[in-house]
Amino acid sequence: EMPSAKLTQREIEVLRLLAKGNSSKQIASVLDISIKTTDNHRQNMLRKTNSKSTGELVSYGVTMGYI
């Protein structure tokens, strides 16, 4: 059972780009934000969704309809 986390619009954008296989550097470039900010979004999503990896996070995104 996955918790229903409330992701921000920006987190969802980052999640969708992660799902496409983009690196933090690529995501930062696409969204015109710093790599550190991208990593912060990823960490926040991991914490909110109780995911242990980016793969698990992407799986959560698919299950919840974000992707």
C-alpha positions in Angstrom: 0.0 0.0 0.0 1.5 3.3 -1.1 0.8 6.5 0.7 -0.9 9.2 -1.2 1.7 11.9 -1.2 0.9 15.4 -2.2 3.5 16.3 -4.8 4.0 19.9 -6.0 3.6 20.8 -9.6 7.4 21.2 -9.9 8.0 17.8 -8.2 5.7 16.2 -10.8 7.6 17.9 -13.6 10.9 16.5 -12.2 9.3 13.1 -11.7 8.1 12.9 -15.3 11.6 13.9 -16.6 13.2 11.2 -14.3 10.8 8.7 -15.7 12.1 9.5 -19.2 15.6 8.7 -18.0 16.9 12.2 -17.6 19.8 12.9 -15.2 19.7 15.6 -12.6 21.9 17.7 -14.8 19.6 17.3 -17.8 16.5 18.0 -15.7 18.1 21.1 -14.2 18.9 22.3 -17.8 15.3 21.6 -19.1 13.6 23.3 -16.1 16.2 26.1 -15.8 17.0 25.3 -12.2 20.2 24.3 -10.4 21.2 20.6 -10.1 21.1 21.1 -6.3 17.4 22.2 -6.6 16.7 19.2 -8.8 18.3 16.8 -6.3 16.3 18.5 -3.5 13.0 17.9 -5.4 14.0 14.2 -5.8 14.9 13.8 -2.1 11.6 15.5 -1.1 9.7 13.1 -3.3 11.5 10.1 -2.0 10.7 11.2 1.5 7.0 12.0 0.8 6.4 8.7 -1.0 8.5 6.6 1.3 10.5 5.4 -1.7 13.9 3.9 -1.4 15.1 4.5 -5.0 14.4 6.6 -8.1 13.0 3.5 -9.7 10.5 3.0 -6.8 9.7 6.7 -7.1 8.9 6.4 -10.8 6.8 3.3 -10.1 4.9 5.3 -7.6 4.4 8.1 -10.2 2.9 5.6 -12.7 0.7 3.9 -10.1 -0.7 7.3 -8.9 -1.2 8.6 -12.4 1.4 11.3 -12.4 3.2 9.8 -15.3 
